[in-house]
Amino acid sequence: MPIVNIQVTREGTTPDRQSVTAEEKAALIKGVSEVLLNVLNKPLESTFVVIEEVDTDNWGWGGLPALEYRKKLAEKTKS
């Protein structure tokens, strides 16, 4: 029984949204389940998909909180 954990940032795909939509989550669940069916022959009924939304305050890269790193990148690309 496969268990797939997907972590996404808690921000929408457009500026006016603060999370992934239910439709987007359903598409992720369907797509990942189908990949496991096609690649590993795992039945859809035995595949569990967990989607976790992570607040932007709770992750980062480059040694900085995510929003600070993005700001730094934006300033760099303007130069």
NORLINDA-V455211 format. One record per residue. RES is the residue in three letters. NEAR is the number of other C-alpha atoms within 8 Angstrom. Layout:
BEGIN
res->RES near->NEAR
res->RES near->NEAR
END
This chain:
BEGIN
res->MET near->6
res->PRO near->7
res->ILE near->8
res->VAL near->8
res->ASN near->8
res->ILE near->8
res->GLN near->8
res->VAL near->8
res->THR near->9
res->ARG near->11
res->GLU near->10
res->GLY near->11
res->THR near->7
res->THR near->5
res->PRO near->6
res->ASP near->5
res->ARG near->9
res->GLN near->8
res->SER near->10
res->VAL near->11
res->THR near->7
res->ALA near->6
res->GLU near->6
res->GLU near->8
res->LYS near->10
res->ALA near->8
res->ALA near->8
res->LEU near->8
res->ILE near->9
res->LYS near->8
res->GLY near->8
res->VAL near->9
res->SER near->12
res->GLU near->9
res->VAL near->9
res->LEU near->12
res->LEU near->11
res->ASN near->8
res->VAL near->6
res->LEU near->7
res->ASN near->7
res->LYS near->11
res->PRO near->8
res->LEU near->8
res->GLU near->4
res->SER near->8
res->THR near->13
res->PHE near->9
res->VAL near->11
res->VAL near->8
res->ILE near->9
res->GLU near->8
res->GLU near->9
res->VAL near->10
res->ASP near->9
res->THR near->12
res->ASP near->8
res->ASN near->7
res->TRP near->9
res->GLY near->12
res->TRP near->8
res->GLY near->5
res->GLY near->5
res->LEU near->8
res->PRO near->12
res->ALA near->11
res->LEU near->9
res->GLU near->8
res->TYR near->12
res->ARG near->8
res->LYS near->8
res->LYS near->8
res->LEU near->8
res->ALA near->8
res->GLU near->8
res->LYS near->7
res->THR near->6
res->LYS near->5
res->SER near->4
END
